[in-house]
Amino acid sequence: MTTAILVVMCVMVGALELYASKQSRDQQRAFVRRIDELNEQVTKQNSVLVTVGEQLTAELSKVKREVLPALDSRLRHNTDRVEELATVVHHADEFVRAQAGRLHELEQQRVTLAALRRKLGEVETSVRTVTATGAATMEGKVDTALDRLTDLERSGAEILELQRTLTRTLEDVEDVVAELLQFTEGSLDDAVTTALTGHRGNGGAAVTATGRLWTRDAPLEDILTEVYERSVLAGRLEIRFRTVEGPDGTAPGSPERRRYFLGGQHSDDLAGAFTAVLISTGADLPRNGGPGGLSREPGGALPQRVSPVRPPEDEVALKALLRTLYESGGAVAQIGPLMAVRTRDELLCAILTPAQSLELESDEVFWDPSAAAERLRRLPSHQLWDLTVWGANP
């Protein structure tokens, strides 16, 4: 019996050893397969890393070979332009100082001429006491001298007026040069950002819209210009630079044509914003003798202790511009796609497409309110707003 038990136990021990050895071999094979798979993955990843490294090396070589030299050349070119503009500003400043000195000298000469004229008047008074023949001769000389002094004073006044005009012109030139310098610096910064990062920088550095302003009312010109520029800034636009000229260049005494180059907003965004404001303005028109759709009488529709909604700043500024245009006897204002025309009888506003704006510019109707109003009347109804009644009802 004992022998049988020992034999059975030996058999069981042998079976367990065989099973354990089989499990060990299976685990060893699985471990070897896993190691082979990991080696294969590492090999593939090494190949990918080598490929990426070669691509990066090629890109860096291309940047060093093409982008950096071009960027350096552009930087040098823009630096030269900035230095040239700075030189122009310096020369203009020196010229203004020289003209100021000349103006001071002319003022002194004018004072001297006035004193000389008084002295000659005294001489004329004393000469009247001499004999008739001598007096007649002396009076002729005195009259000639007085006429000469009058001519000199008139010439001096004309020179002073020319000096003042020249000073104002130089100040305008300085403003334009300063704006051009600012625009050049913004363009240079945008170019550097684009070259280094691969995408455009701040879009406000580019000119995205144009503006125009003209009025035949000289007393309202300064006020209208201030209201126009305030409306531009309220619309989150930036005036990159501006030009001022007469209808035939810069003829003195003629209505000034003001051109604005604006940035900060795209034309499509401006068209949507202006359309919303014009729709709101059209809704304010009175109907049947009462207030319009968006206007409320005090104590009427709004509950107590509820304040009316304050309109946005850009809407307030644009409506102020339209009110000022209505007070004018003839004016044209453009801010990007928005064009407002005031004739003697009506106030029209329109939202133009780029093609329509280019067509009007080609036909040169921006500076003629009557022609501009006639062209706006041909636009589709959804682009045109007649705000004459709105302007007549403050």
C-alpha positions as CSV (number, residue, x, y, z in Angstrom):
1,M,0.0,0.0,0.0
2,T,2.8,2.4,0.9
3,T,4.6,1.5,-2.3
4,A,1.5,2.4,-4.3
5,I,1.1,5.7,-2.6
6,L,4.8,6.6,-3.3
7,V,4.4,5.6,-6.9
8,V,1.3,7.8,-7.3
9,M,3.1,10.7,-5.6
10,C,6.1,10.3,-7.9
11,V,3.8,10.3,-10.9
12,M,2.1,13.5,-9.7
13,V,5.4,15.2,-9.0
14,G,6.6,14.3,-12.5
15,A,3.4,15.6,-14.1
16,L,3.7,18.9,-12.2
17,E,7.3,19.3,-13.3
18,L,6.3,18.6,-16.9
19,Y,3.5,21.2,-16.7
20,A,5.8,23.8,-15.0
21,S,8.4,23.3,-17.7
22,K,5.8,23.7,-20.4
23,Q,4.5,26.9,-18.9
24,S,8.0,28.2,-18.6
25,R,8.7,27.5,-22.3
26,D,5.5,29.2,-23.4
27,Q,6.3,32.3,-21.3
28,Q,9.8,32.4,-22.8
29,R,8.4,32.2,-26.3
30,A,5.9,35.0,-25.6
31,F,8.6,37.1,-24.1
32,V,10.8,36.6,-27.1
33,R,7.9,37.5,-29.5
34,R,7.3,40.7,-27.4
35,I,10.9,41.7,-27.6
36,D,10.9,41.2,-31.3
37,E,7.8,43.3,-31.7
38,L,9.3,46.1,-29.6
39,N,12.5,45.9,-31.6
40,E,10.5,46.3,-34.8
41,Q,8.6,49.3,-33.4
42,V,11.8,51.0,-32.3
43,T,13.3,50.4,-35.7
44,K,10.2,52.0,-37.4
45,Q,10.3,55.0,-35.0
46,N,14.0,55.5,-35.6
47,S,13.3,55.5,-39.4
48,V,10.5,58.1,-38.9
49,L,12.7,60.2,-36.7
50,V,15.4,60.1,-39.3
51,T,13.0,61.2,-42.0
52,V,11.6,64.1,-39.9
53,G,15.2,65.1,-39.0
54,E,16.1,65.3,-42.7
55,Q,12.9,67.3,-43.4
56,L,13.7,69.7,-40.6
57,T,17.3,70.1,-41.8
58,A,16.0,70.8,-45.3
59,E,13.5,73.4,-44.1
60,L,16.1,75.1,-42.0
61,S,18.5,75.2,-44.9
62,K,15.8,76.7,-47.1
63,V,15.0,79.3,-44.5
64,K,18.7,80.2,-44.2
65,R,19.1,80.2,-47.9
66,E,15.9,82.1,-49.0
67,V,13.9,83.6,-46.2
68,L,16.6,85.2,-44.1
69,P,18.4,87.0,-47.0
70,A,15.1,88.3,-48.3
71,L,14.0,89.5,-44.9
72,D,17.4,91.2,-44.3
73,S,17.1,92.9,-47.7
74,R,13.6,94.1,-46.9
75,L,14.6,95.3,-43.5
76,R,17.5,97.3,-45.0
77,H,15.1,98.7,-47.7
78,N,12.6,99.8,-45.1
79,T,15.3,101.2,-42.9
80,D,16.5,103.3,-45.8
81,R,13.0,104.5,-46.5
82,V,12.5,105.5,-42.8
83,E,15.8,107.4,-42.8
84,E,14.8,109.2,-46.0
85,L,11.5,110.2,-44.5
86,A,13.3,111.3,-41.3
87,T,15.6,113.4,-43.4
88,V,12.6,115.0,-45.2
89,V,11.0,115.8,-41.8
90,H,14.3,117.3,-40.6
91,H,14.6,119.5,-43.7
92,A,11.0,120.6,-43.4
93,D,11.6,121.5,-39.8
94,E,14.7,123.6,-40.7
95,F,12.7,125.3,-43.5
96,V,9.9,126.2,-41.1
97,R,12.4,127.7,-38.6
98,A,14.0,129.7,-41.4
99,Q,10.6,130.9,-42.5
100,A,9.7,131.8,-39.0
101,G,12.9,133.9,-38.8
102,R,12.0,135.5,-42.1
103,L,8.5,136.3,-40.8
104,H,10.0,138.0,-37.8
105,E,12.2,140.1,-40.0
106,L,9.2,141.1,-42.1
107,E,7.3,142.1,-39.0
108,Q,10.2,144.3,-38.0
109,Q,10.3,145.8,-41.4
110,R,6.6,146.5,-41.3
111,V,7.1,148.3,-38.0
112,T,10.0,150.3,-39.4
113,L,7.9,151.3,-42.5
114,A,5.0,152.4,-40.2
115,A,7.4,154.6,-38.3
116,L,8.9,156.0,-41.5
117,R,5.4,156.8,-42.7
118,R,4.6,158.7,-39.6
119,K,7.9,160.6,-40.0
120,L,7.0,161.5,-43.6
121,G,3.6,162.7,-42.4
122,E,5.4,165.0,-40.0
123,V,7.6,166.2,-42.8
124,E,4.6,166.8,-45.0
125,T,3.0,168.9,-42.3
126,S,6.2,171.0,-41.9
127,V,6.6,171.4,-45.7
128,R,3.1,173.1,-46.0
129,T,4.6,176.2,-44.3
130,V,7.0,176.9,-47.2
131,T,6.3,178.9,-50.3
132,A,3.8,177.8,-52.8
133,T,6.3,176.7,-55.5
134,G,8.5,174.9,-53.1
135,A,5.5,173.5,-51.3
136,A,4.0,172.1,-54.6
137,T,7.3,170.4,-55.4
138,M,7.8,169.0,-51.9
139,E,4.2,167.7,-51.8
140,G,4.7,165.9,-55.0
141,K,7.8,164.2,-53.6
142,V,6.0,163.4,-50.4
143,D,3.0,161.9,-52.2
144,T,5.3,159.8,-54.3
145,A,7.1,158.6,-51.1
146,L,3.7,157.9,-49.5
147,D,2.6,155.9,-52.5
148,R,5.8,154.0,-52.4
149,L,5.4,153.2,-48.7
150,T,1.8,152.1,-49.4
151,D,3.0,149.7,-52.1
152,L,5.7,148.4,-49.7
153,E,3.1,147.9,-47.0
154,R,0.8,146.1,-49.4
155,S,3.7,143.9,-50.6
156,G,4.7,143.2,-47.0
157,A,1.1,142.1,-46.1
158,E,1.0,139.8,-49.2
159,I,4.4,138.3,-48.2
160,L,3.2,137.8,-44.7
161,E,0.1,136.0,-46.0
162,L,2.2,133.9,-48.2
163,Q,4.4,133.0,-45.3
164,R,1.4,132.0,-43.2
165,T,0.1,129.9,-46.1
166,L,3.5,128.2,-46.5
167,T,3.7,127.5,-42.8
168,R,0.3,125.9,-42.8
169,T,1.3,123.8,-45.9
170,L,4.5,122.7,-44.2
171,E,2.6,121.7,-41.1
172,D,0.3,119.6,-43.3
173,V,3.3,118.0,-44.9
174,E,4.7,117.2,-41.5
175,D,1.5,115.5,-40.5
176,V,1.4,113.5,-43.7
177,V,5.0,112.5,-43.3
178,A,4.4,111.5,-39.7
179,E,1.4,109.3,-40.7
180,L,3.5,107.8,-43.5
181,L,6.3,107.0,-41.0
182,Q,3.7,105.3,-38.7
183,F,2.3,103.4,-41.6
184,T,5.7,102.2,-42.8
185,E,6.6,101.1,-39.3
186,G,3.4,99.1,-39.0
187,S,4.0,97.5,-42.4
188,L,7.5,96.6,-41.4
189,D,6.4,95.1,-38.1
190,D,3.8,93.1,-40.0
191,A,6.3,91.9,-42.5
192,V,8.7,90.8,-39.8
193,T,6.0,89.0,-38.0
194,T,4.9,87.2,-41.1
195,A,8.4,86.1,-42.0
196,L,9.2,84.8,-38.6
197,T,5.9,83.2,-37.6
198,G,4.5,82.1,-40.9
199,H,1.2,84.0,-40.5
200,R,0.1,87.6,-40.7
201,G,0.4,89.8,-37.7
202,N,-2.1,92.4,-36.6
203,G,-4.5,93.1,-39.5
204,G,-4.9,96.7,-38.3
205,A,-1.5,97.6,-39.9
206,A,-3.0,97.2,-43.4
207,V,-5.3,99.6,-45.3
208,T,-8.6,97.8,-45.7
209,A,-11.0,100.7,-46.5
210,T,-11.0,104.2,-47.9
211,G,-12.9,107.2,-46.9
212,R,-13.8,110.6,-48.5
213,L,-15.2,113.8,-47.2
214,W,-16.3,116.9,-49.1
215,T,-18.6,119.8,-48.3
216,R,-19.4,123.1,-50.0
217,D,-20.1,124.8,-46.7
218,A,-16.9,126.3,-45.5
219,P,-18.3,127.2,-42.0
220,L,-19.2,123.6,-41.4
221,E,-16.0,122.1,-42.8
222,D,-14.0,121.9,-39.6
223,I,-17.0,120.6,-37.6
224,L,-17.9,118.0,-40.2
225,T,-14.3,116.9,-40.4
226,E,-14.1,116.4,-36.6
227,V,-17.5,114.5,-36.5
228,Y,-16.4,112.4,-39.4
229,E,-13.1,111.4,-37.8
230,R,-14.9,110.7,-34.5
231,S,-17.3,108.4,-36.3
232,V,-14.4,106.6,-37.9
233,L,-12.6,106.0,-34.6
234,A,-15.9,105.0,-32.9
235,G,-16.3,102.3,-35.6
236,R,-13.0,100.7,-34.4
237,L,-11.2,101.9,-37.5
238,E,-7.8,103.5,-37.6
239,I,-6.8,106.4,-39.8
240,R,-3.5,105.2,-41.4
241,F,-3.0,108.4,-43.3
242,R,-5.0,111.2,-45.1
243,T,-4.6,113.6,-47.9
244,V,-6.2,117.0,-48.5
245,E,-6.4,118.7,-51.9
246,G,-8.6,121.0,-54.0
247,P,-10.7,120.1,-57.0
248,D,-7.8,121.1,-59.3
249,G,-4.9,120.1,-57.1
250,T,-4.5,122.4,-54.1
251,A,-6.2,125.6,-55.4
252,P,-6.6,128.0,-52.5
253,G,-10.1,129.0,-51.5
254,S,-11.8,125.9,-53.0
255,P,-13.6,123.2,-51.1
256,E,-11.1,120.6,-49.9
257,R,-11.3,117.0,-50.9
258,R,-10.3,114.8,-48.0
259,R,-9.2,111.2,-48.6
260,Y,-8.7,108.8,-45.7
261,F,-7.0,105.4,-45.8
262,L,-8.4,103.3,-43.0
263,G,-7.5,100.0,-41.4
264,G,-8.7,97.8,-38.5
265,Q,-11.9,96.4,-40.0
266,H,-12.7,94.4,-43.1
267,S,-15.1,95.7,-45.7
268,D,-17.6,93.0,-45.1
269,D,-17.7,93.6,-41.4
270,L,-18.1,97.3,-42.0
271,A,-21.0,96.7,-44.4
272,G,-22.8,94.5,-41.9
273,A,-22.4,97.0,-39.0
274,F,-23.4,100.0,-41.2
275,T,-26.5,98.1,-42.5
276,A,-27.6,97.4,-39.0
277,V,-27.3,101.1,-38.0
278,L,-29.1,102.3,-41.1
279,I,-31.9,99.8,-40.5
280,S,-32.2,101.1,-36.9
281,T,-32.1,104.7,-38.2
282,G,-34.9,103.9,-40.7
283,A,-37.0,102.4,-37.9
284,D,-36.8,105.7,-36.1
285,L,-38.7,107.5,-38.8
286,P,-42.1,108.9,-37.6
287,R,-45.2,107.2,-38.8
288,N,-48.7,108.8,-39.0
289,G,-47.5,111.7,-36.9
290,G,-46.3,109.6,-34.1
291,P,-42.9,108.2,-33.1
292,G,-41.2,105.4,-35.1
293,G,-40.9,101.8,-34.4
294,L,-37.8,102.1,-32.1
295,S,-38.7,105.4,-30.4
296,R,-40.7,105.6,-27.2
297,E,-42.5,108.5,-25.6
298,P,-41.5,109.3,-22.0
299,G,-43.5,107.3,-19.6
300,G,-45.1,105.2,-22.4
301,A,-44.0,101.8,-23.3
302,L,-41.2,101.4,-20.7
303,P,-42.1,100.4,-17.1
304,Q,-41.2,102.6,-14.2
305,R,-37.6,102.5,-13.0
306,V,-36.5,100.9,-16.3
307,S,-34.0,102.9,-18.2
308,P,-34.0,102.8,-22.0
309,V,-31.1,100.9,-23.6
310,R,-28.3,103.1,-24.5
311,P,-27.2,102.8,-28.1
312,P,-23.6,101.7,-28.9
313,E,-20.9,104.4,-29.4
314,D,-20.5,103.7,-33.1
315,E,-24.2,104.1,-33.7
316,V,-24.3,107.4,-31.8
317,A,-21.2,108.7,-33.7
318,L,-22.6,107.7,-37.1
319,K,-26.0,109.3,-36.4
320,A,-24.2,112.4,-35.3
321,L,-22.3,112.4,-38.6
322,L,-25.6,112.0,-40.5
323,R,-27.2,114.9,-38.5
324,T,-24.2,117.1,-39.4
325,L,-24.4,116.2,-43.0
326,Y,-28.1,117.1,-43.0
327,E,-27.2,120.6,-41.7
328,S,-25.0,121.1,-44.7
329,G,-26.2,122.5,-48.0
330,G,-24.2,119.9,-49.9
331,A,-21.8,117.2,-48.8
332,V,-20.5,113.7,-49.5
333,A,-19.1,111.3,-46.9
334,Q,-17.8,107.8,-47.4
335,I,-16.5,105.3,-44.8
336,G,-15.6,102.1,-46.5
337,P,-18.8,100.7,-48.0
338,L,-21.0,103.4,-46.5
339,M,-21.7,106.4,-48.6
340,A,-23.8,109.4,-47.5
341,V,-24.9,112.2,-49.8
342,R,-26.5,115.5,-48.8
343,T,-28.0,117.6,-51.6
344,R,-30.2,120.7,-51.1
345,D,-33.3,118.5,-51.0
346,E,-32.5,115.1,-49.6
347,L,-30.2,113.0,-47.5
348,L,-29.3,109.6,-49.0
349,C,-27.3,106.7,-47.6
350,A,-26.1,103.5,-49.4
351,I,-24.1,100.4,-48.7
352,L,-21.9,99.9,-51.8
353,T,-20.2,96.7,-53.0
354,P,-16.5,97.0,-53.9
355,A,-17.4,96.9,-57.6
356,Q,-20.0,99.7,-57.2
357,S,-17.5,101.8,-55.2
358,L,-14.9,101.3,-57.9
359,E,-17.4,102.3,-60.6
360,L,-18.3,105.5,-58.8
361,E,-14.7,106.4,-58.3
362,S,-13.9,105.8,-61.9
363,D,-16.8,108.2,-62.9
364,E,-15.6,110.7,-60.3
365,V,-19.0,111.3,-58.7
366,F,-17.7,111.2,-55.1
367,W,-17.2,115.0,-55.1
368,D,-20.5,116.0,-56.7
369,P,-23.5,115.5,-54.4
370,S,-26.1,115.9,-57.2
371,A,-24.4,113.3,-59.5
372,A,-23.7,111.0,-56.6
373,A,-27.4,111.2,-55.4
374,E,-28.5,110.4,-59.0
375,R,-26.3,107.3,-59.1
376,L,-27.4,106.1,-55.7
377,R,-31.0,106.3,-56.8
378,R,-30.2,103.6,-59.3
379,L,-29.1,101.1,-56.7
380,P,-31.4,98.3,-55.5
381,S,-33.8,99.2,-52.7
382,H,-32.1,97.0,-50.1
383,Q,-28.9,99.1,-50.5
384,L,-30.4,102.6,-50.4
385,W,-31.9,104.5,-47.4
386,D,-33.6,107.9,-47.8
387,L,-33.1,109.7,-44.5
388,T,-34.4,113.1,-45.4
389,V,-37.4,112.8,-43.2
390,W,-35.3,111.4,-40.4
391,G,-32.9,114.4,-40.6
392,A,-35.8,116.8,-40.6
393,N,-37.1,115.3,-37.3
394,P,-34.5,115.6,-34.6
